[in-house]
């Protein structure tokens, strides 16, 4: 009696193992190996998105610095805002990677300029940047605010 049960177990083992092996082999054969292409595409989008934000921060700080240098008139705040918007128009490259950054400042006036004593704070609100991969598979959309603090003498 025990010998028959052992033979039955071996029979199932002999049938099930090749079936599982065949199923696994079919899965391996049907697997698409495009991880490398996807990771390269995603890395491209991620690095481009980081670059776009760093570019926006750098341009904003540079433009504020120049606007402060060119705003030596008595109504400092008004002269600064005029120069700031004019310089932002000048540095707008039209590159879609930078999203709404330049238009938010020059056309929509989505920034605030506050004054606390001698310190001014310029905040550009709701900048939206969308970065797409060249193959169109990946896209990152970011919304953020940028802030720069400065005095009449320069950046802080």
N, CA, C and O atoms as a GROMACS GRO file, in nm:
protein
  624
    1UNK      N    1   0.081  -0.119   0.000
    1UNK     CA    2   0.000   0.000   0.000
    1UNK      C    3   0.086   0.126   0.000
    1UNK      O    4   0.059   0.220  -0.075
    2UNK      N    5   0.191   0.130   0.084
    2UNK     CA    6   0.279   0.246   0.087
    2UNK      C    7   0.355   0.262  -0.043
    2UNK      O    8   0.384   0.374  -0.085
    3UNK      N    9   0.387   0.153  -0.106
    3UNK     CA   10   0.461   0.160  -0.231
    3UNK      C   11   0.378   0.226  -0.339
    3UNK      O   12   0.431   0.301  -0.421
    4UNK      N   13   0.248   0.200  -0.340
    4UNK     CA   14   0.162   0.264  -0.442
    4UNK      C   15   0.153   0.415  -0.421
    4UNK      O   16   0.155   0.491  -0.518
    5UNK      N   17   0.143   0.458  -0.295
    5UNK     CA   18   0.136   0.602  -0.268
    5UNK      C   19   0.265   0.671  -0.312
    5UNK      O   20   0.260   0.781  -0.368
    6UNK      N   21   0.375   0.611  -0.290
    6UNK     CA   22   0.503   0.668  -0.332
    6UNK      C   23   0.511   0.676  -0.483
    6UNK      O   24   0.564   0.774  -0.536
    7UNK      N   25   0.460   0.577  -0.553
    7UNK     CA   26   0.460   0.580  -0.699
    7UNK      C   27   0.368   0.690  -0.751
    7UNK      O   28   0.399   0.754  -0.851
    8UNK      N   29   0.256   0.711  -0.684
    8UNK     CA   30   0.162   0.816  -0.724
    8UNK      C   31   0.227   0.954  -0.708
    8UNK      O   32   0.211   1.041  -0.794
    9UNK      N   33   0.300   0.975  -0.598
    9UNK     CA   34   0.370   1.102  -0.575
    9UNK      C   35   0.476   1.128  -0.679
    9UNK      O   36   0.490   1.240  -0.729
   10UNK      N   37   0.551   1.025  -0.711
   10UNK     CA   38   0.654   1.041  -0.814
   10UNK      C   39   0.591   1.068  -0.950
   10UNK      O   40   0.647   1.144  -1.029
   11UNK      N   41   0.478   1.009  -0.978
   11UNK     CA   42   0.410   1.032  -1.106
   11UNK      C   43   0.367   1.178  -1.118
   11UNK      O   44   0.385   1.241  -1.222
   12UNK      N   45   0.309   1.232  -1.010
   12UNK     CA   46   0.270   1.373  -1.012
   12UNK      C   47   0.392   1.463  -1.027
   12UNK      O   48   0.390   1.562  -1.101
   13UNK      N   49   0.498   1.429  -0.958
   13UNK     CA   50   0.621   1.507  -0.966
   13UNK      C   51   0.678   1.506  -1.108
   13UNK      O   52   0.725   1.609  -1.156
   14UNK      N   53   0.675   1.394  -1.171
   14UNK     CA   54   0.727   1.381  -1.307
   14UNK      C   55   0.640   1.458  -1.406
   14UNK      O   56   0.692   1.507  -1.506
   15UNK      N   57   0.511   1.471  -1.380
   15UNK     CA   58   0.421   1.545  -1.470
   15UNK      C   59   0.425   1.695  -1.440
   15UNK      O   60   0.431   1.776  -1.532
   16UNK      N   61   0.423   1.732  -1.312
   16UNK     CA   62   0.412   1.873  -1.274
   16UNK      C   63   0.541   1.950  -1.301
   16UNK      O   64   0.535   2.064  -1.347
   17UNK      N   65   0.656   1.893  -1.273
   17UNK     CA   66   0.783   1.963  -1.291
   17UNK      C   67   0.804   2.006  -1.436
   17UNK      O   68   0.838   2.122  -1.458
   18UNK      N   69   0.785   1.919  -1.537
   18UNK     CA   70   0.802   1.965  -1.675
   18UNK      C   71   0.700   2.071  -1.715
   18UNK      O   72   0.733   2.161  -1.792
   19UNK      N   73   0.577   2.062  -1.664
   19UNK     CA   74   0.476   2.163  -1.696
   19UNK      C   75   0.517   2.299  -1.638
   19UNK      O   76   0.509   2.400  -1.707
   20UNK      N   77   0.560   2.300  -1.512
   20UNK     CA   78   0.606   2.426  -1.452
   20UNK      C   79   0.731   2.479  -1.522
   20UNK      O   80   0.744   2.600  -1.542
   21UNK      N   81   0.821   2.391  -1.559
   21UNK     CA   82   0.940   2.432  -1.632
   21UNK      C   83   0.902   2.496  -1.766
   21UNK      O   84   0.957   2.600  -1.802
   22UNK      N   85   0.809   2.435  -1.839
   22UNK     CA   86   0.765   2.488  -1.968
   22UNK      C   87   0.697   2.624  -1.951
   22UNK      O   88   0.721   2.716  -2.029
   23UNK      N   89   0.613   2.637  -1.849
   23UNK     CA   90   0.545   2.764  -1.824
   23UNK      C   91   0.647   2.874  -1.791
   23UNK      O   92   0.635   2.986  -1.842
   24UNK      N   93   0.744   2.843  -1.709
   24UNK     CA   94   0.848   2.940  -1.674
   24UNK      C   95   0.930   2.979  -1.796
   24UNK      O   96   0.964   3.096  -1.814
   25UNK      N   97   0.963   2.882  -1.877
   25UNK     CA   98   1.041   2.909  -1.998
   25UNK      C   99   0.964   3.000  -2.094
   25UNK      O  100   1.023   3.088  -2.156
   26UNK      N  101   0.833   2.979  -2.107
   26UNK     CA  102   0.751   3.065  -2.194
   26UNK      C  103   0.746   3.208  -2.140
   26UNK      O  104   0.749   3.304  -2.218
   27UNK      N  105   0.738   3.223  -2.010
   27UNK     CA  106   0.738   3.357  -1.950
   27UNK      C  107   0.870   3.427  -1.979
   27UNK      O  108   0.872   3.545  -2.014
   28UNK      N  109   0.980   3.356  -1.963
   28UNK     CA  110   1.112   3.415  -1.989
   28UNK      C  111   1.124   3.454  -2.136
   28UNK      O  112   1.178   3.561  -2.167
   29UNK      N  113   1.076   3.371  -2.226
   29UNK     CA  114   1.085   3.402  -2.369
   29UNK      C  115   0.998   3.521  -2.408
   29UNK      O  116   1.036   3.598  -2.497
   30UNK      N  117   0.884   3.537  -2.345
   30UNK     CA  118   0.792   3.644  -2.383
   30UNK      C  119   0.824   3.777  -2.314
   30UNK      O  120   0.762   3.878  -2.345
   31UNK      N  121   0.920   3.778  -2.222
   31UNK     CA  122   0.956   3.899  -2.150
   31UNK      C  123   1.028   3.997  -2.242
   31UNK      O  124   1.123   3.961  -2.311
   32UNK      N  125   0.981   4.122  -2.242
   32UNK     CA  126   1.044   4.226  -2.323
   32UNK      C  127   1.156   4.291  -2.242
   32UNK      O  128   1.132   4.342  -2.133
   33UNK      N  129   1.272   4.289  -2.295
   33UNK     CA  130   1.389   4.341  -2.226
   33UNK      C  131   1.418   4.484  -2.271
   33UNK      O  132   1.513   4.507  -2.346
   34UNK      N  133   1.335   4.580  -2.225
   34UNK     CA  134   1.361   4.720  -2.260
   34UNK      C  135   1.381   4.805  -2.135
   34UNK      O  136   1.352   4.925  -2.135
   35UNK      N  137   1.430   4.742  -2.029
   35UNK     CA  138   1.460   4.819  -1.908
   35UNK      C  139   1.564   4.926  -1.934
   35UNK      O  140   1.553   5.038  -1.883
   36UNK      N  141   1.662   4.894  -2.013
   36UNK     CA  142   1.769   4.990  -2.038
   36UNK      C  143   1.715   5.112  -2.110
   36UNK      O  144   1.748   5.225  -2.074
   37UNK      N  145   1.632   5.091  -2.212
   37UNK     CA  146   1.575   5.204  -2.287
   37UNK      C  147   1.485   5.288  -2.198
   37UNK      O  148   1.489   5.410  -2.203
   38UNK      N  149   1.403   5.222  -2.115
   38UNK     CA  150   1.314   5.296  -2.026
   38UNK      C  151   1.392   5.373  -1.920
   38UNK      O  152   1.358   5.487  -1.888
   39UNK      N  153   1.495   5.311  -1.866
   39UNK     CA  154   1.570   5.380  -1.761
   39UNK      C  155   1.647   5.499  -1.818
   39UNK      O  156   1.659   5.602  -1.752
   40UNK      N  157   1.699   5.486  -1.939
   40UNK     CA  158   1.768   5.598  -2.003
   40UNK      C  159   1.669   5.711  -2.029
   40UNK      O  160   1.700   5.828  -2.006
   41UNK      N  161   1.551   5.676  -2.078
   41UNK     CA  162   1.449   5.776  -2.107
   41UNK      C  163   1.404   5.847  -1.978
   41UNK      O  164   1.391   5.969  -1.976
   42UNK      N  165   1.383   5.770  -1.872
   42UNK     CA  166   1.340   5.831  -1.746
   42UNK      C  167   1.452   5.916  -1.686
   42UNK      O  168   1.425   6.024  -1.633
   43UNK      N  169   1.574   5.869  -1.694
   43UNK     CA  170   1.687   5.947  -1.642
   43UNK      C  171   1.700   6.080  -1.718
   43UNK      O  172   1.733   6.182  -1.659
   44UNK      N  173   1.674   6.076  -1.847
   44UNK     CA  174   1.678   6.198  -1.927
   44UNK      C  175   1.575   6.299  -1.877
   44UNK      O  176   1.605   6.417  -1.862
   45UNK      N  177   1.454   6.253  -1.852
   45UNK     CA  178   1.347   6.342  -1.804
   45UNK      C  179   1.379   6.395  -1.665
   45UNK      O  180   1.362   6.514  -1.638
   46UNK      N  181   1.426   6.308  -1.578
   46UNK     CA  182   1.457   6.350  -1.441
   46UNK      C  183   1.568   6.455  -1.440
   46UNK      O  184   1.556   6.556  -1.371
   47UNK      N  185   1.674   6.431  -1.514
   47UNK     CA  186   1.785   6.527  -1.514
   47UNK      C  187   1.743   6.658  -1.581
   47UNK      O  188   1.786   6.766  -1.540
   48UNK      N  189   1.661   6.650  -1.684
   48UNK     CA  190   1.613   6.771  -1.750
   48UNK      C  191   1.523   6.852  -1.657
   48UNK      O  192   1.526   6.975  -1.658
   49UNK      N  193   1.443   6.783  -1.577
   49UNK     CA  194   1.355   6.851  -1.482
   49UNK      C  195   1.436   6.922  -1.374
   49UNK      O  196   1.406   7.035  -1.337
   50UNK      N  197   1.538   6.854  -1.323
   50UNK     CA  198   1.626   6.916  -1.222
   50UNK      C  199   1.698   7.035  -1.282
   50UNK      O  200   1.710   7.140  -1.218
   51UNK      N  201   1.746   7.021  -1.405
   51UNK     CA  202   1.816   7.131  -1.473
   51UNK      C  203   1.722   7.252  -1.489
   51UNK      O  204   1.763   7.365  -1.465
   52UNK      N  205   1.598   7.226  -1.528
   52UNK     CA  206   1.504   7.336  -1.551
   52UNK      C  207   1.479   7.415  -1.422
   52UNK      O  208   1.472   7.538  -1.425
   53UNK      N  209   1.466   7.345  -1.311
   53UNK     CA  210   1.444   7.416  -1.184
   53UNK      C  211   1.570   7.493  -1.144
   53UNK      O  212   1.560   7.609  -1.101
   54UNK      N  213   1.686   7.432  -1.156
   54UNK     CA  214   1.810   7.502  -1.121
   54UNK      C  215   1.831   7.623  -1.211
   54UNK      O  216   1.878   7.727  -1.166
   55UNK      N  217   1.797   7.608  -1.338
   55UNK     CA  218   1.808   7.720  -1.432
   55UNK      C  219   1.717   7.835  -1.388
   55UNK      O  220   1.758   7.951  -1.386
   56UNK      N  221   1.593   7.801  -1.352
   56UNK     CA  222   1.498   7.904  -1.307
   56UNK      C  223   1.551   7.975  -1.184
   56UNK      O  224   1.544   8.098  -1.176
   57UNK      N  225   1.604   7.901  -1.087
   57UNK     CA  226   1.659   7.962  -0.966
   57UNK      C  227   1.777   8.054  -0.999
   57UNK      O  228   1.788   8.164  -0.946
   58UNK      N  229   1.865   8.006  -1.086
   58UNK     CA  230   1.984   8.083  -1.122
   58UNK      C  231   1.947   8.210  -1.197
   58UNK      O  232   1.998   8.318  -1.168
   59UNK      N  233   1.858   8.198  -1.293
   59UNK     CA  234   1.815   8.315  -1.370
   59UNK      C  235   1.746   8.415  -1.280
   59UNK      O  236   1.771   8.536  -1.290
   60UNK      N  237   1.660   8.367  -1.191
   60UNK     CA  238   1.590   8.458  -1.100
   60UNK      C  239   1.689   8.536  -1.014
   60UNK      O  240   1.677   8.657  -1.000
   61UNK      N  241   1.785   8.466  -0.956
   61UNK     CA  242   1.885   8.534  -0.872
   61UNK      C  243   1.968   8.634  -0.954
   61UNK      O  244   1.996   8.745  -0.908
   62UNK      N  245   2.006   8.595  -1.075
   62UNK     CA  246   2.085   8.683  -1.161
   62UNK      C  247   2.005   8.808  -1.200
   62UNK      O  248   2.057   8.920  -1.195
   63UNK      N  249   1.880   8.788  -1.238
   63UNK     CA  250   1.795   8.901  -1.280
   63UNK      C  251   1.768   8.994  -1.162
   63UNK      O  252   1.771   9.116  -1.179
   64UNK      N  253   1.742   8.939  -1.045
   64UNK     CA  254   1.720   9.024  -0.928
   64UNK      C  255   1.846   9.105  -0.898
   64UNK      O  256   1.838   9.224  -0.868
   65UNK      N  257   1.962   9.041  -0.905
   65UNK     CA  258   2.089   9.111  -0.881
   65UNK      C  259   2.107   9.227  -0.978
   65UNK      O  260   2.144   9.338  -0.938
   66UNK      N  261   2.083   9.201  -1.107
   66UNK     CA  262   2.097   9.308  -1.208
   66UNK      C  263   1.993   9.417  -1.188
   66UNK      O  264   2.025   9.535  -1.202
   67UNK      N  265   1.870   9.378  -1.155
   67UNK     CA  266   1.764   9.478  -1.134
   67UNK      C  267   1.797   9.567  -1.014
   67UNK      O  268   1.771   9.687  -1.018
   68UNK      N  269   1.853   9.510  -0.910
   68UNK     CA  270   1.894   9.589  -0.793
   68UNK      C  271   2.004   9.686  -0.833
   68UNK      O  272   2.000   9.802  -0.794
   69UNK      N  273   2.103   9.641  -0.910
   69UNK     CA  274   2.213   9.727  -0.953
   69UNK      C  275   2.163   9.842  -1.041
   69UNK      O  276   2.219   9.952  -1.036
   70UNK      N  277   2.060   9.817  -1.120
   70UNK     CA  278   2.010   9.920  -1.212
   70UNK      C  279   1.898  10.003  -1.152
   70UNK      O  280   1.842  10.088  -1.220
   71UNK      N  281   1.865   9.981  -1.026
   71UNK     CA  282   1.754  10.052  -0.962
   71UNK      C  283   1.804  10.147  -0.855
   71UNK      O  284   1.779  10.127  -0.736
   72UNK      N  285   1.875  10.250  -0.897
   72UNK     CA  286   1.927  10.344  -0.800
   72UNK      C  287   1.840  10.468  -0.787
   72UNK      O  288   1.877  10.564  -0.719
   73UNK      N  289   1.724  10.466  -0.850
   73UNK     CA  290   1.633  10.580  -0.843
   73UNK      C  291   1.571  10.587  -0.703
   73UNK      O  292   1.574  10.490  -0.628
   74UNK      N  293   1.515  10.704  -0.672
   74UNK     CA  294   1.457  10.725  -0.539
   74UNK      C  295   1.339  10.631  -0.512
   74UNK      O  296   1.337  10.570  -0.405
   75UNK      N  297   1.242  10.617  -0.601
   75UNK     CA  298   1.139  10.516  -0.571
   75UNK      C  299   1.193  10.376  -0.608
   75UNK      O  300   1.160  10.322  -0.713
   76UNK      N  301   1.276  10.321  -0.520
   76UNK     CA  302   1.348  10.197  -0.548
   76UNK      C  303   1.255  10.084  -0.589
   76UNK      O  304   1.280  10.015  -0.687
   77UNK      N  305   1.148  10.066  -0.515
   77UNK     CA  306   1.059   9.953  -0.540
   77UNK      C  307   0.999   9.957  -0.680
   77UNK      O  308   0.998   9.854  -0.748
   78UNK      N  309   0.950  10.070  -0.724
   78UNK     CA  310   0.889  10.083  -0.857
   78UNK      C  311   0.993  10.062  -0.967
   78UNK      O  312   0.969   9.990  -1.064
   79UNK      N  313   1.109  10.125  -0.950
   79UNK     CA  314   1.217  10.110  -1.049
   79UNK      C  315   1.266   9.964  -1.054
   79UNK      O  316   1.293   9.910  -1.162
   80UNK      N  317   1.276   9.902  -0.936
   80UNK     CA  318   1.318   9.761  -0.932
   80UNK      C  319   1.220   9.674  -1.009
   80UNK      O  320   1.262   9.591  -1.090
   81UNK      N  321   1.090   9.690  -0.986
   81UNK     CA  322   0.991   9.606  -1.055
   81UNK      C  323   0.994   9.628  -1.206
   81UNK      O  324   0.981   9.532  -1.282
   82UNK      N  325   1.012   9.751  -1.250
   82UNK     CA  326   1.023   9.779  -1.395
   82UNK      C  327   1.143   9.706  -1.454
   82UNK      O  328   1.131   9.638  -1.556
   83UNK      N  329   1.259   9.720  -1.391
   83UNK     CA  330   1.380   9.656  -1.441
   83UNK      C  331   1.371   9.504  -1.434
   83UNK      O  332   1.416   9.434  -1.524
   84UNK      N  333   1.312   9.454  -1.327
   84UNK     CA  334   1.298   9.310  -1.308
   84UNK      C  335   1.216   9.248  -1.422
   84UNK      O  336   1.258   9.150  -1.482
   85UNK      N  337   1.101   9.306  -1.451
   85UNK     CA  338   1.015   9.252  -1.558
   85UNK      C  339   1.084   9.267  -1.694
   85UNK      O  340   1.077   9.176  -1.776
   86UNK      N  341   1.149   9.380  -1.717
   86UNK     CA  342   1.219   9.401  -1.845
   86UNK      C  343   1.332   9.299  -1.864
   86UNK      O  344   1.348   9.243  -1.972
   87UNK      N  345   1.408   9.275  -1.759
   87UNK     CA  346   1.517   9.177  -1.768
   87UNK      C  347   1.464   9.035  -1.786
   87UNK      O  348   1.525   8.955  -1.857
   88UNK      N  349   1.354   9.002  -1.721
   88UNK     CA  350   1.294   8.868  -1.738
   88UNK      C  351   1.250   8.849  -1.884
   88UNK      O  352   1.265   8.740  -1.939
   89UNK      N  353   1.195   8.953  -1.945
   89UNK     CA  354   1.159   8.943  -2.089
   89UNK      C  355   1.284   8.920  -2.174
   89UNK      O  356   1.282   8.842  -2.269
   90UNK      N  357   1.389   8.989  -2.139
   90UNK     CA  358   1.514   8.980  -2.215
   90UNK      C  359   1.573   8.839  -2.207
   90UNK      O  360   1.626   8.789  -2.306
   91UNK      N  361   1.564   8.773  -2.093
   91UNK     CA  362   1.626   8.641  -2.075
   91UNK      C  363   1.532   8.524  -2.109
   91UNK      O  364   1.571   8.408  -2.094
   92UNK      N  365   1.411   8.554  -2.153
   92UNK     CA  366   1.318   8.447  -2.191
   92UNK      C  367   1.364   8.385  -2.322
   92UNK      O  368   1.360   8.449  -2.427
   93UNK      N  369   1.408   8.260  -2.316
   93UNK     CA  370   1.459   8.192  -2.436
   93UNK      C  371   1.349   8.121  -2.514
   93UNK      O  372   1.372   8.078  -2.627
   94UNK      N  373   1.230   8.109  -2.456
   94UNK     CA  374   1.121   8.040  -2.523
   94UNK      C  375   1.132   7.889  -2.516
   94UNK      O  376   1.053   7.818  -2.578
   95UNK      N  377   1.228   7.839  -2.440
   95UNK     CA  378   1.246   7.694  -2.426
   95UNK      C  379   1.131   7.635  -2.346
   95UNK      O  380   1.104   7.680  -2.235
   96UNK      N  381   1.060   7.535  -2.400
   96UNK     CA  382   0.945   7.479  -2.329
   96UNK      C  383   0.981   7.406  -2.200
   96UNK      O  384   0.894   7.382  -2.116
   97UNK      N  385   1.108   7.371  -2.182
   97UNK     CA  386   1.148   7.304  -2.056
   97UNK      C  387   1.127   7.393  -1.935
   97UNK      O  388   1.108   7.344  -1.824
   98UNK      N  389   1.130   7.524  -1.955
   98UNK     CA  390   1.120   7.615  -1.842
   98UNK      C  391   0.976   7.651  -1.810
   98UNK      O  392   0.950   7.732  -1.722
   99UNK      N  393   0.883   7.591  -1.881
   99UNK     CA  394   0.742   7.602  -1.849
   99UNK      C  395   0.692   7.745  -1.846
   99UNK      O  396   0.722   7.825  -1.935
  100UNK      N  397   0.617   7.776  -1.743
  100UNK     CA  398   0.551   7.906  -1.732
  100UNK      C  399   0.635   8.009  -1.656
  100UNK      O  400   0.586   8.117  -1.624
  101UNK      N  401   0.758   7.977  -1.628
  101UNK     CA  402   0.842   8.062  -1.544
  101UNK      C  403   0.846   8.207  -1.592
  101UNK      O  404   0.812   8.297  -1.516
  102UNK      N  405   0.887   8.230  -1.714
  102UNK     CA  406   0.901   8.367  -1.764
  102UNK      C  407   0.766   8.435  -1.784
  102UNK      O  408   0.751   8.553  -1.752
  103UNK      N  409   0.668   8.363  -1.837
  103UNK     CA  410   0.535   8.422  -1.858
  103UNK      C  411   0.466   8.455  -1.726
  103UNK      O  412   0.392   8.553  -1.718
  104UNK      N  413   0.491   8.374  -1.622
  104UNK     CA  414   0.432   8.403  -1.491
  104UNK      C  415   0.478   8.538  -1.440
  104UNK      O  416   0.403   8.607  -1.372
  105UNK      N  417   0.600   8.574  -1.471
  105UNK     CA  418   0.654   8.702  -1.423
  105UNK      C  419   0.615   8.816  -1.516
  105UNK      O  420   0.563   8.918  -1.471
  106UNK      N  421   0.641   8.799  -1.647
  106UNK     CA  422   0.626   8.912  -1.739
  106UNK      C  423   0.481   8.941  -1.778
  106UNK      O  424   0.445   9.057  -1.795
  107UNK      N  425   0.399   8.841  -1.794
  107UNK     CA  426   0.263   8.863  -1.840
  107UNK      C  427   0.159   8.850  -1.729
  107UNK      O  428   0.068   8.932  -1.718
  108UNK      N  429   0.172   8.748  -1.647
  108UNK     CA  430   0.070   8.720  -1.546
  108UNK      C  431   0.097   8.789  -1.413
  108UNK      O  432   0.011   8.791  -1.325
  109UNK      N  433   0.216   8.844  -1.398
  109UNK     CA  434   0.255   8.913  -1.274
  109UNK      C  435   0.231   8.825  -1.150
  109UNK      O  436   0.179   8.873  -1.049
  110UNK      N  437   0.268   8.697  -1.160
  110UNK     CA  438   0.248   8.603  -1.048
  110UNK      C  439   0.369   8.605  -0.956
  110UNK      O  440   0.435   8.503  -0.936
  111UNK      N  441   0.396   8.719  -0.903
  111UNK     CA  442   0.503   8.731  -0.805
  111UNK      C  443   0.462   8.833  -0.701
  111UNK      O  444   0.377   8.919  -0.726
  112UNK      N  445   0.523   8.823  -0.586
  112UNK     CA  446   0.500   8.921  -0.481
  112UNK      C  447   0.633   8.980  -0.440
  112UNK      O  448   0.736   8.912  -0.440
  113UNK      N  449   0.630   9.108  -0.406
  113UNK     CA  450   0.749   9.176  -0.357
  113UNK      C  451   0.712   9.237  -0.223
  113UNK      O  452   0.632   9.330  -0.216
  114UNK      N  453   0.770   9.183  -0.118
  114UNK     CA  454   0.741   9.234   0.016
  114UNK      C  455   0.865   9.300   0.073
  114UNK      O  456   0.978   9.268   0.036
  115UNK      N  457   0.841   9.393   0.165
  115UNK     CA  458   0.951   9.468   0.225
  115UNK      C  459   0.939   9.459   0.376
  115UNK      O  460   0.833   9.488   0.433
  116UNK      N  461   1.046   9.420   0.441
  116UNK     CA  462   1.051   9.416   0.587
  116UNK      C  463   1.177   9.490   0.630
  116UNK      O  464   1.286   9.432   0.634
  117UNK      N  465   1.162   9.618   0.660
  117UNK     CA  466   1.278   9.701   0.690
  117UNK      C  467   1.357   9.725   0.563
  117UNK      O  468   1.304   9.776   0.465
  118UNK      N  469   1.485   9.689   0.566
  118UNK     CA  470   1.571   9.705   0.449
  118UNK      C  471   1.574   9.581   0.360
  118UNK      O  472   1.636   9.582   0.254
  119UNK      N  473   1.508   9.475   0.404
  119UNK     CA  474   1.513   9.348   0.331
  119UNK      C  475   1.387   9.331   0.246
  119UNK      O  476   1.274   9.342   0.295
  120UNK      N  477   1.410   9.304   0.118
  120UNK     CA  478   1.300   9.277   0.025
  120UNK      C  479   1.296   9.127  -0.002
  120UNK      O  480   1.400   9.060  -0.005
  121UNK      N  481   1.177   9.075  -0.022
  121UNK     CA  482   1.160   8.934  -0.057
  121UNK      C  483   1.074   8.926  -0.182
  121UNK      O  484   0.959   8.971  -0.184
  122UNK      N  485   1.132   8.870  -0.287
  122UNK     CA  486   1.061   8.850  -0.413
  122UNK      C  487   1.026   8.702  -0.422
  122UNK      O  488   1.114   8.616  -0.415
  123UNK      N  489   0.898   8.672  -0.438
  123UNK     CA  490   0.852   8.534  -0.449
  123UNK      C  491   0.775   8.518  -0.579
  123UNK      O  492   0.677   8.589  -0.603
  124UNK      N  493   0.819   8.426  -0.663
  124UNK     CA  494   0.747   8.393  -0.786
  124UNK      C  495   0.661   8.271  -0.751
  124UNK      O  496   0.713   8.168  -0.708
  125UNK      N  497   0.531   8.284  -0.771
  125UNK     CA  498   0.436   8.184  -0.724
  125UNK      C  499   0.391   8.090  -0.835
  125UNK      O  500   0.368   8.133  -0.948
  126UNK      N  501   0.378   7.964  -0.802
  126UNK     CA  502   0.314   7.865  -0.890
  126UNK      C  503   0.381   7.844  -1.024
  126UNK      O  504   0.312   7.836  -1.126
  127UNK      N  505   0.512   7.835  -1.027
  127UNK     CA  506   0.582   7.807  -1.153
  127UNK      C  507   0.553   7.662  -1.189
  127UNK      O  508   0.571   7.572  -1.107
  128UNK      N  509   0.509   7.640  -1.311
  128UNK     CA  510   0.480   7.504  -1.355
  128UNK      C  511   0.573   7.467  -1.469
  128UNK      O  512   0.580   7.536  -1.571
  129UNK      N  513   0.645   7.356  -1.450
  129UNK     CA  514   0.738   7.308  -1.553
  129UNK      C  515   0.701   7.165  -1.589
  129UNK      O  516   0.684   7.080  -1.502
  130UNK      N  517   0.689   7.140  -1.719
  130UNK     CA  518   0.662   7.006  -1.767
  130UNK      C  519   0.779   6.964  -1.856
  130UNK      O  520   0.814   7.034  -1.950
  131UNK      N  521   0.837   6.852  -1.824
  131UNK     CA  522   0.951   6.800  -1.899
  131UNK      C  523   0.913   6.665  -1.957
  131UNK      O  524   0.862   6.578  -1.887
  132UNK      N  525   0.938   6.647  -2.087
  132UNK     CA  526   0.906   6.522  -2.155
  132UNK      C  527   1.033   6.459  -2.211
  132UNK      O  528   1.129   6.529  -2.246
  133UNK      N  529   1.032   6.327  -2.218
  133UNK     CA  530   1.146   6.258  -2.280
  133UNK      C  531   1.137   6.273  -2.431
  133UNK      O  532   1.030   6.301  -2.485
  134UNK      N  533   1.248   6.255  -2.498
  134UNK     CA  534   1.249   6.272  -2.644
  134UNK      C  535   1.166   6.164  -2.713
  134UNK      O  536   1.114   6.187  -2.822
  135UNK      N  537   1.154   6.046  -2.650
  135UNK     CA  538   1.073   5.941  -2.711
  135UNK      C  539   0.926   5.951  -2.671
  135UNK      O  540   0.844   5.874  -2.720
  136UNK      N  541   0.891   6.044  -2.583
  136UNK     CA  542   0.752   6.067  -2.544
  136UNK      C  543   0.696   5.968  -2.443
  136UNK      O  544   0.576   5.971  -2.416
  137UNK      N  545   0.778   5.882  -2.388
  137UNK     CA  546   0.729   5.781  -2.294
  137UNK      C  547   0.712   5.835  -2.152
  137UNK      O  548   0.626   5.786  -2.078
  138UNK      N  549   0.792   5.934  -2.114
  138UNK     CA  550   0.791   5.982  -1.976
  138UNK      C  551   0.770   6.133  -1.974
  138UNK      O  552   0.809   6.206  -2.065
  139UNK      N  553   0.706   6.178  -1.865
  139UNK     CA  554   0.680   6.320  -1.848
  139UNK      C  555   0.678   6.350  -1.698
  139UNK      O  556   0.623   6.273  -1.619
  140UNK      N  557   0.737   6.462  -1.661
  140UNK     CA  558   0.734   6.508  -1.522
  140UNK      C  559   0.679   6.650  -1.523
  140UNK      O  560   0.727   6.736  -1.598
  141UNK      N  561   0.579   6.674  -1.439
  141UNK     CA  562   0.524   6.809  -1.422
  141UNK      C  563   0.545   6.850  -1.278
  141UNK      O  564   0.506   6.779  -1.185
  142UNK      N  565   0.608   6.964  -1.261
  142UNK     CA  566   0.637   7.016  -1.127
  142UNK      C  567   0.579   7.155  -1.112
  142UNK      O  568   0.582   7.234  -1.206
  143UNK      N  569   0.527   7.183  -0.994
  143UNK     CA  570   0.481   7.317  -0.961
  143UNK      C  571   0.553   7.359  -0.833
  143UNK      O  572   0.554   7.285  -0.734
  144UNK      N  573   0.613   7.476  -0.836
  144UNK     CA  574   0.691   7.520  -0.720
  144UNK      C  575   0.696   7.672  -0.717
  144UNK      O  576   0.663   7.739  -0.815
  145UNK      N  577   0.738   7.725  -0.604
  145UNK     CA  578   0.759   7.869  -0.585
  145UNK      C  579   0.909   7.893  -0.569
  145UNK      O  580   0.983   7.807  -0.521
  146UNK      N  581   0.953   8.011  -0.611
  146UNK     CA  582   1.092   8.050  -0.591
  146UNK      C  583   1.095   8.181  -0.512
  146UNK      O  584   1.009   8.268  -0.528
  147UNK      N  585   1.195   8.194  -0.427
  147UNK     CA  586   1.205   8.313  -0.343
  147UNK      C  587   1.348   8.363  -0.340
  147UNK      O  588   1.443   8.284  -0.332
  148UNK      N  589   1.363   8.496  -0.348
  148UNK     CA  590   1.494   8.559  -0.340
  148UNK      C  591   1.483   8.675  -0.242
  148UNK      O  592   1.391   8.756  -0.249
  149UNK      N  593   1.579   8.680  -0.149
  149UNK     CA  594   1.583   8.791  -0.052
  149UNK      C  595   1.701   8.881  -0.089
  149UNK      O  596   1.809   8.834  -0.125
  150UNK      N  597   1.676   9.012  -0.078
  150UNK     CA  598   1.781   9.107  -0.117
  150UNK      C  599   1.759   9.240  -0.044
  150UNK      O  600   1.654   9.264   0.015
  151UNK      N  601   1.863   9.324  -0.052
  151UNK     CA  602   1.855   9.462  -0.003
  151UNK      C  603   1.889   9.554  -0.120
  151UNK      O  604   1.910   9.507  -0.232
  152UNK      N  605   1.895   9.683  -0.095
  152UNK     CA  606   1.931   9.776  -0.201
  152UNK      C  607   2.078   9.759  -0.242
  152UNK      O  608   2.120   9.808  -0.347
  153UNK      N  609   2.154   9.689  -0.160
  153UNK     CA  610   2.296   9.669  -0.189
  153UNK      C  611   2.322   9.541  -0.266
  153UNK      O  612   2.429   9.528  -0.326
  154UNK      N  613   2.230   9.446  -0.266
  154UNK     CA  614   2.250   9.321  -0.339
  154UNK      C  615   2.175   9.206  -0.276
  154UNK      O  616   2.089   9.225  -0.189
  155UNK      N  617   2.208   9.086  -0.321
  155UNK     CA  618   2.141   8.966  -0.272
  155UNK      C  619   2.187   8.929  -0.133
  155UNK      O  620   2.299   8.961  -0.092
  156UNK      N  621   2.101   8.862  -0.061
  156UNK     CA  622   2.139   8.811   0.071
  156UNK      C  623   2.178   8.666   0.061
  156UNK      O  624   2.213   8.604   0.161
   0.00000   0.00000   0.00000
